[in-house]
């Protein structure tokens, strides 16, 4: 096992601050017996329950909450006429033990960050807020990359105001700007970090080669790429994250809904997921999330929803202990056609 993975697993012995918001800790799940061998490696179930040390300093549970589901279609405008519904879901997530909230300035735009602040500020000790910058919105499903240093500085300052904080725990570059040198983009984030505006730097939608280059320019605490049970195009990035102790926040962890029961009947994915879900008294979406937690200690899924019931369902996935046979069946889906 690599040094990076061993470093991440040490977080298993680290508990959240006693000042953190308490409540039924669904994200952590029930206590898992450790291996009977005092020096043996953790089991798959133990790794799935482990905490993660973000940037080596911020301990978070590995199942967080994403705020993309709190805004309207095309990530534009609010989802509900009554914002209290979104505020209630955010508060419930924290009450249920979530310690990582992932948002972005362009969700809405601005809407998601403002909801986070309205719902959770003043932030409880132990809660990590992650946001993103580097993309400008002009309409539903319209995105413009904006990575000039002056743009990134202005976006970060605006996020600080909306989130009502002096420091953002994790600030992620939403996309690398192909028209701006990487050194200039990361240099701007380094300046913000040195000024105390952000604690840690993350990157979104990058290749393994880009991550390697970025690590030469700045300390990279996290990566956020598309990744799920059926879409493993970023497997090489995930393995690099494992080796370097970098968090990997998979976006579309439920396949944008395809893994929550909307798969094609008779497909390899449906035929594999359904009996495993039935064996655990779970949904296929819960099994897909449980697989992520078992698959790699670097994976920190942040599924989003506007439904309290769906939130509880997602968080309960952390309680599922997949067997070695079930993991092998699910692992094999990465090579299977799923049309």
C-alpha positions as CSV (number, residue, x, y, z in Angstrom):
1,X,0.0,0.0,0.0
2,X,1.4,3.4,-1.0
3,X,2.5,6.1,1.6
4,X,-0.3,8.3,0.3
5,X,-3.0,5.8,1.0
6,X,-1.6,5.0,4.4
7,X,-1.6,8.7,5.3
8,X,-5.3,8.9,4.3
9,X,-6.2,5.9,6.4
10,X,-4.6,7.4,9.5
11,X,-7.7,9.7,9.5
12,X,-9.7,6.6,10.6
13,X,-8.4,7.3,14.1
14,X,-9.2,11.0,14.0
15,X,-12.6,12.1,15.3
16,X,-14.3,15.4,14.4
17,X,-13.9,18.3,16.8
18,X,-16.0,18.0,19.9
19,X,-17.4,21.4,19.1
20,X,-18.8,20.2,15.8
21,X,-22.6,20.0,15.3
22,X,-23.7,16.6,16.6
23,X,-26.6,14.4,15.7
24,X,-27.3,10.9,14.3
25,X,-24.0,10.4,12.4
26,X,-25.4,8.7,9.3
27,X,-22.4,9.7,7.2
28,X,-20.1,7.8,9.4
29,X,-22.3,4.8,9.9
30,X,-22.1,2.4,12.9
31,X,-18.9,1.4,14.5
32,X,-17.0,-1.1,12.4
33,X,-14.9,-3.7,14.1
34,X,-11.2,-3.4,13.3
35,X,-9.2,-6.3,12.0
36,X,-8.3,-8.8,14.6
37,X,-4.7,-8.6,13.5
38,X,-3.1,-5.7,15.3
39,X,-0.9,-4.8,12.4
40,X,-3.1,-5.9,9.5
41,X,-4.2,-3.6,6.8
42,X,-7.8,-2.1,7.2
43,X,-10.6,-4.1,5.6
44,X,-12.6,-2.7,2.7
45,X,-15.5,-1.9,5.1
46,X,-13.1,-0.1,7.5
47,X,-11.7,2.0,4.6
48,X,-15.2,2.9,3.5
49,X,-15.9,4.4,7.0
50,X,-12.6,6.2,7.3
51,X,-12.3,9.9,7.5
52,X,-10.0,11.9,5.1
53,X,-7.4,14.5,6.0
54,X,-8.0,17.2,3.4
55,X,-4.7,18.9,2.6
56,X,-3.3,17.0,5.6
57,X,-5.0,19.4,8.0
58,X,-8.8,19.3,7.7
59,X,-10.5,16.1,8.7
60,X,-13.8,15.4,6.9
61,X,-16.1,12.5,6.6
62,X,-15.9,10.8,3.1
63,X,-19.5,11.3,2.2
64,X,-20.3,15.0,1.8
65,X,-23.1,17.1,0.3
66,X,-23.1,18.9,-3.1
67,X,-25.3,21.9,-3.7
68,X,-25.8,21.6,-7.5
69,X,-29.2,20.1,-6.7
70,X,-30.4,23.2,-4.9
71,X,-30.4,25.4,-8.0
72,X,-32.7,25.3,-11.1
73,X,-32.4,23.4,-14.4
74,X,-29.2,24.1,-16.2
75,X,-27.7,25.2,-12.9
76,X,-29.6,28.5,-13.4
77,X,-31.7,30.3,-10.8
78,X,-33.2,28.8,-7.6
79,X,-34.8,25.3,-7.7
80,X,-37.7,26.3,-5.4
81,X,-39.9,29.4,-5.1
82,X,-39.5,28.9,-1.3
83,X,-35.8,29.0,-0.4
84,X,-36.6,27.5,3.0
85,X,-36.9,24.1,1.4
86,X,-33.2,24.3,0.3
87,X,-32.1,25.8,3.6
88,X,-33.8,22.9,5.4
89,X,-31.9,20.3,3.3
90,X,-28.5,22.0,4.0
91,X,-29.2,22.1,7.7
92,X,-30.4,18.5,7.8
93,X,-27.2,17.4,6.1
94,X,-25.0,19.0,8.8
95,X,-27.3,17.7,11.5
96,X,-26.9,14.2,10.1
97,X,-23.1,14.4,10.4
98,X,-21.9,15.8,7.0
99,X,-18.7,17.7,7.4
100,X,-18.0,18.7,3.8
101,X,-20.2,21.0,1.8
102,X,-19.3,21.4,-1.9
103,X,-20.6,24.4,-3.8
104,X,-19.6,26.8,-6.6
105,X,-20.0,30.4,-7.5
106,X,-21.6,29.6,-10.8
107,X,-24.4,27.4,-9.4
108,X,-27.3,29.9,-9.9
109,X,-25.0,31.8,-10.4
110,X,-24.4,32.9,-6.8
111,X,-27.6,31.2,-5.6
112,X,-25.9,28.1,-4.0
113,X,-23.2,30.0,-2.1
114,X,-25.8,32.3,-0.7
115,X,-28.0,29.4,0.4
116,X,-25.0,27.8,2.2
117,X,-24.4,31.0,4.1
118,X,-28.1,31.5,4.9
119,X,-28.5,28.0,6.2
120,X,-25.2,27.4,8.0
121,X,-23.5,30.6,9.0
122,X,-22.0,30.9,11.5
123,X,-20.4,27.7,10.5
124,X,-20.0,25.0,13.2
125,X,-16.5,23.9,14.1
126,X,-15.4,21.0,11.9
127,X,-17.5,21.9,8.9
128,X,-15.5,22.3,5.7
129,X,-16.8,24.6,3.0
130,X,-15.5,24.0,-0.5
131,X,-16.4,26.2,-3.5
132,X,-15.2,26.8,-7.0
133,X,-14.3,29.7,-9.3
134,X,-13.0,30.2,-12.8
135,X,-16.2,29.9,-14.8
136,X,-18.6,32.7,-15.8
137,X,-22.3,32.1,-16.6
138,X,-24.5,33.9,-19.0
139,X,-27.5,31.5,-19.2
140,X,-28.7,28.0,-18.4
141,X,-26.1,25.4,-19.3
142,X,-23.8,28.1,-20.7
143,X,-20.3,28.3,-19.2
144,X,-17.4,30.5,-20.1
145,X,-14.0,29.7,-18.7
146,X,-12.3,32.7,-17.1
147,X,-8.9,32.0,-15.7
148,X,-7.0,35.2,-15.8
149,X,-5.5,36.1,-12.5
150,X,-7.5,39.2,-12.0
151,X,-10.7,37.3,-12.7
152,X,-9.8,34.6,-10.2
153,X,-9.0,37.1,-7.5
154,X,-12.3,38.9,-8.1
155,X,-14.3,35.7,-8.1
156,X,-12.7,34.6,-4.8
157,X,-13.4,37.9,-3.2
158,X,-17.1,37.6,-4.3
159,X,-17.3,34.1,-2.9
160,X,-15.9,35.2,0.4
161,X,-18.6,37.9,0.6
162,X,-21.5,35.5,-0.3
163,X,-20.2,32.8,2.1
164,X,-19.8,35.4,4.8
165,X,-16.3,34.1,5.7
166,X,-12.8,35.5,5.8
167,X,-11.2,32.2,4.5
168,X,-12.5,29.6,2.2
169,X,-11.5,26.1,3.3
170,X,-11.1,24.6,-0.2
171,X,-11.1,26.8,-3.3
172,X,-11.3,24.8,-6.6
173,X,-10.4,26.0,-10.0
174,X,-13.5,24.9,-11.9
175,X,-11.7,24.6,-15.2
176,X,-8.2,25.3,-16.4
177,X,-8.2,28.1,-18.9
178,X,-6.5,26.9,-22.1
179,X,-5.7,30.5,-23.0
180,X,-3.9,31.3,-19.7
181,X,-0.7,29.7,-18.6
182,X,-1.3,27.2,-15.8
183,X,1.4,28.9,-13.8
184,X,-0.5,32.2,-13.9
185,X,-3.8,30.6,-12.8
186,X,-2.2,28.7,-9.9
187,X,0.0,31.6,-9.1
188,X,-3.2,33.7,-8.5
189,X,-4.5,31.0,-6.1
190,X,-1.2,30.8,-4.3
191,X,-1.3,34.5,-3.7
192,X,-4.9,34.1,-2.3
193,X,-3.7,31.3,-0.1
194,X,-0.7,33.3,1.2
195,X,-3.0,36.2,1.9
196,X,-5.2,33.9,4.1
197,X,-8.2,34.1,1.7
198,X,-8.2,30.3,1.0
199,X,-6.8,27.4,3.0
200,X,-6.4,24.8,0.3
201,X,-6.3,24.7,-3.5
202,X,-8.3,22.2,-5.7
203,X,-8.7,21.5,-9.4
204,X,-11.6,20.3,-11.5
205,X,-11.7,18.2,-14.6
206,X,-8.0,17.7,-15.2
207,X,-5.8,14.9,-16.6
208,X,-3.1,13.0,-14.7
209,X,-0.5,14.9,-16.6
210,X,-2.1,18.2,-15.7
211,X,-2.2,17.2,-12.0
212,X,1.4,16.2,-12.1
213,X,2.3,19.6,-13.6
214,X,0.1,21.5,-11.2
215,X,1.7,19.8,-8.2
216,X,5.0,21.3,-9.3
217,X,3.5,24.8,-9.1
218,X,1.3,24.7,-6.0
219,X,0.1,22.4,-3.2
220,X,-3.0,20.7,-4.6
221,X,-5.4,19.3,-2.0
222,X,-8.1,18.0,-4.2
223,X,-9.3,17.0,-7.7
224,X,-12.9,17.0,-8.8
225,X,-13.5,14.9,-12.0
226,X,-16.4,13.0,-13.4
227,X,-16.3,9.5,-12.0
228,X,-18.7,6.8,-11.0
229,X,-19.4,3.1,-11.1
230,X,-19.8,3.1,-14.9
231,X,-17.6,6.0,-15.9
232,X,-14.0,5.4,-14.9
233,X,-12.2,7.5,-17.5
234,X,-10.3,9.2,-14.7
235,X,-9.0,6.0,-13.1
236,X,-5.4,7.2,-13.7
237,X,-6.1,10.5,-12.0
238,X,-7.6,8.6,-9.0
239,X,-4.6,6.4,-8.6
240,X,-2.3,9.5,-8.7
241,X,-4.5,11.0,-6.0
242,X,-4.1,7.9,-3.9
243,X,-0.3,8.0,-4.3
244,X,-0.1,11.7,-3.3
245,X,-2.7,11.9,-0.6
246,X,-4.9,14.1,-2.7
247,X,-8.7,14.1,-2.3
248,X,-10.8,13.0,-5.3
249,X,-14.3,14.4,-5.3
250,X,-16.2,12.6,-8.0
251,X,-18.9,14.6,-9.8
252,X,-21.9,12.8,-11.1
253,X,-21.3,10.0,-8.5
254,X,-24.7,8.6,-9.4
255,X,-24.2,8.9,-13.1
256,X,-26.6,11.9,-13.3
257,X,-29.4,9.7,-12.2
258,X,-28.6,6.6,-14.3
259,X,-27.5,4.6,-11.2
260,X,-30.6,5.4,-9.1
261,X,-32.9,3.0,-10.9
262,X,-33.1,4.7,-14.2
263,X,-30.8,2.2,-16.0
264,X,-31.9,0.1,-18.9
265,X,-33.5,-3.2,-17.9
266,X,-31.3,-6.1,-19.0
267,X,-28.2,-4.1,-19.1
268,X,-25.1,-5.4,-17.2
269,X,-25.3,-2.5,-14.8
270,X,-29.0,-3.1,-13.9
271,X,-28.5,-6.9,-13.7
272,X,-25.6,-6.5,-11.4
273,X,-26.8,-3.7,-9.2
274,X,-30.4,-4.9,-8.6
275,X,-29.6,-8.2,-6.8
276,X,-26.8,-6.6,-4.7
277,X,-29.2,-3.8,-3.7
278,X,-31.8,-6.4,-2.8
279,X,-29.3,-8.3,-0.6
280,X,-28.7,-5.2,1.4
281,X,-32.2,-3.9,1.5
282,X,-30.9,-0.9,-0.3
283,X,-31.4,1.1,-3.5
284,X,-29.2,0.8,-6.5
285,X,-28.1,4.4,-5.9
286,X,-26.9,3.5,-2.4
287,X,-24.9,0.6,-3.8
288,X,-23.3,2.9,-6.3
289,X,-22.3,5.3,-3.5
290,X,-21.1,2.4,-1.3
291,X,-18.9,1.1,-4.1
292,X,-17.2,4.5,-4.4
293,X,-16.5,4.5,-0.6
294,X,-15.0,1.0,-0.9
295,X,-13.2,1.4,-4.2
296,X,-10.6,4.0,-3.0
297,X,-9.8,5.8,0.3
298,X,-9.2,9.0,-1.8
299,X,-12.8,9.2,-3.1
300,X,-15.1,11.7,-1.3
301,X,-18.5,11.6,-3.0
302,X,-20.6,14.7,-2.6
303,X,-24.0,13.7,-4.0
304,X,-26.6,16.5,-4.1
305,X,-30.3,16.6,-3.7
306,X,-33.2,18.9,-2.8
307,X,-35.1,16.2,-1.1
308,X,-34.7,15.4,2.7
309,X,-35.7,11.8,2.0
310,X,-33.1,11.4,-0.8
311,X,-30.5,13.0,1.4
312,X,-31.1,10.4,4.1
313,X,-31.0,7.7,1.5
314,X,-27.6,8.9,0.2
315,X,-26.1,9.2,3.6
316,X,-27.2,5.7,4.6
317,X,-25.0,4.3,1.9
318,X,-22.0,4.7,4.3
319,X,-23.5,1.9,6.4
320,X,-23.4,-0.7,3.7
321,X,-20.5,-3.2,3.9
322,X,-20.1,-4.8,0.5
323,X,-18.6,-8.3,0.3
324,X,-15.5,-9.2,-1.7
325,X,-17.7,-11.0,-4.2
326,X,-20.0,-8.0,-4.6
327,X,-17.1,-5.7,-5.0
328,X,-15.6,-7.9,-7.7
329,X,-19.0,-7.9,-9.5
330,X,-19.2,-4.1,-9.3
331,X,-15.6,-3.6,-10.3
332,X,-16.2,-5.7,-13.5
333,X,-18.9,-3.2,-14.6
334,X,-16.1,-0.8,-15.5
335,X,-15.3,-3.0,-18.5
336,X,-18.8,-3.9,-19.5
337,X,-21.0,-2.2,-22.1
338,X,-24.0,-0.5,-20.3
339,X,-26.1,0.6,-23.2
